[in-house]
């Protein structure tokens, strides 16, 4: 038996079929969690955001329009959850840095870990959230700029520009890290 499309499963879930939601969750949870983990770079927070994302799917199922592509709809919910969490974390960090001026606002890079992956993740975290999202979706998830544009409600050219700015900043940050390691 051929498996149902995501869109057919979502329509069944809208009509009350709980097993359809379970199938959607099983299909998409690993990919969504990976995306969220790269966006917020915190495994526990990514797990919480994964749950919040699928809770939003449950709550929003009545607003899902038949014929809408499911994956971009789901990833929009996940991206919004990640952005909200990052925005909240910036407010918390700003408050904490005001309260405790003896503690630096941002941690120093970990020079004891020479791994390129670690440096890349550190640099990726320093990108503007819109640029990080475009880089992660295009290079890690393999999305086209047309798909990223549709997800964010922007043109493919704007999505390409966001990714380009992210790549440029990554080159700058990774170049600085190379100099620090060499010294």
N, C-alpha and C positions, 0 to 999 in steps of 0.2 A: 504494500500500500504506500502510495506516495505521500510524503508529509505535506501538511498545509503551509501556505505562505504565512508570513508574519501578519500580513494585513487580514487574512481570513481568520487567523487565530484571534486577533484583536477584535474583529467584528463578533466572533463567537463569545468572547469575554464580555463585550458590551451587552450581549444578550443573556449573560448570567452563567456562562460555562466556566466554572472555576478551573477545570483541567486545562483550558486554553491559556489562562494566565500562567499556570505552572509551567506549561511548555514554553511560553515566551520568556519567563524568568530563566529557565534552564538554558535556553538558547543564547540569551543576551547578557546574563549576569557576569560571566567572566570578562567579556569584552568591555562592558561598562565599568566594571571595577578596575580593570587595567587602565582605562582612560582616566578615571577619577584619581587613581593613585599617581599617575603621571602629572595630573593637573595640580593636586594638593600636596603631593609628596609626603603623605602620612598615611600609612596602612590602615590604622584604626579609624581615622577620619574618612578615608575612602570607603571603608566598610559601612560606616554610618550613612554616608552619602548615597551608597548603593541602595541601602534600605529605604532612605528617604525618596530616592528616584522612583523606585517601584511602588512605594506608597502613593506617590503623586500619580503614577499610572493608574492605580486603582481608583483614586479620587477623581481623576480626570477622564475616566473611561467614557462617561456620557458625552464629553465634548470631543471625543475622537471622531473625526469625520470619515465615513467610509470612502475608500479610494486614496486616502492619505498614506504616503509611504511611512511605515512604522519605524524603521531604524532612525531616520533623521528626526522624527518626532520624539523618540525616546532619548536620543543623544542631545537634543535641545534641552530636555528636562534635566538630564545629567549635567550638562554644561552650565545651566543656570544654577543648579545646586552647588557646583564647584565654585562658581564665581561668587555666590552669596557667602559661602564658607570662607573664601579667601578675603573678601571684603570685611567680614566679621573679624577674621584673624588680624587684619591690619589695624582695626580699631582696638582690639585687645592689646596688640603689641604696642601701639602708641600710648595707650593708657598705662601699661606696665612700665614703659620707658619713662614716662612722666613721674610715676610713683617711685621708681627706684633708679636714680640716675647713676648709681654705681654699677649697674648691670648694663652691658652694651645692648643696644636695640637689636642688633643682628649678630648671630654667632660668627666667629672667625672661621675661615675655611679650614678644613681638617687636612693639614699637611702630612699627617701620619698615614693617610690613605692615598697611595699613589695611583689608584685605579682610575682609568679613563672614564669608566662608567660613573664613578662617584663625582668626578669633575663635571661631566656632562649633566648629570642630574642637578648638581649645585647651580650650574650656569642656567639650565632650563628653568629652575625655580626663580631666578632673578628676572626673567622676562616679564613684560607686561602680560596680564592674563589673556588678553585677546591674541597677542602674538604667540604665546605658549600654546594656546588652544589650536591655532592654525598650524603651527609646527608639528604638534603631536598628531593632529588629525591627518596631515598630509604625509609626513615622513614615517610615523609609527603605525597609524591605522590604515594608511594607503588610500585615503579619500582624495578625490579630485577637487580642484578649486571650485568647480561647479557645485559639487555636493556640500562643500564647506560653506559656500555662499548661500545655498538654499537653507542650510541649517541655521545660519546666523541672520538670514534675511538681508544679505548684502550681495553685491555683484561678485562674480567670479574674480574680476580684476581686484576688487577690494580685499577679497580673501587671499589672493596671491600677494598683494602688497603687505598684508599683515604677516604672512609667512616669511616674505623676504626680509622685512624688518626684524623678525625673530631670528632668522639665519644670520643676519649681519651682527646683531647683538651677541649671538652665540659665538661667532668668530672672534669678536672683540673680547668677550669674557674668557673664552678658552685660550686665546693668545696671551692674556694677562696671567692666567694660571700657568701656562707654559713657562713664562718668564720667572714666576715665583718659584717653580720647581727647579729651574735651572740655577737659580742663585744659591 
